[in-house]
Amino acid sequence: MVKLPIISADEVIGALNKKGFKKVRQSGSHIALQKLEEGKTNTVIVPAHKELAKGTLRSIIRKSGLTVEDFLKLL
């Protein structure tokens, strides 16, 4: 298993923007990003924290449809 770095929500959002995700709304400290894929909408929620927990980051990566290796290349 690849070791994840400790990164901020802004870095995660920047990486997901490179893959076509767009910010659609924010409710409190949670930012919703969406991407239209094959007629379906993929929604990922990112908590706006300075440091994301590794489990939270891994969940965001999984929900985005990326592998950890592909995600790390976007940083």
Buried (B, 14 or more C-beta within 10 A) or exposed (E): EEEBEEBBBEBBBEBBBEBEBEEEEEEEEEBBBBBEEEEEEBBBEBBBBEEBEEEBBBBBBEBBEBEBEEBBEBE
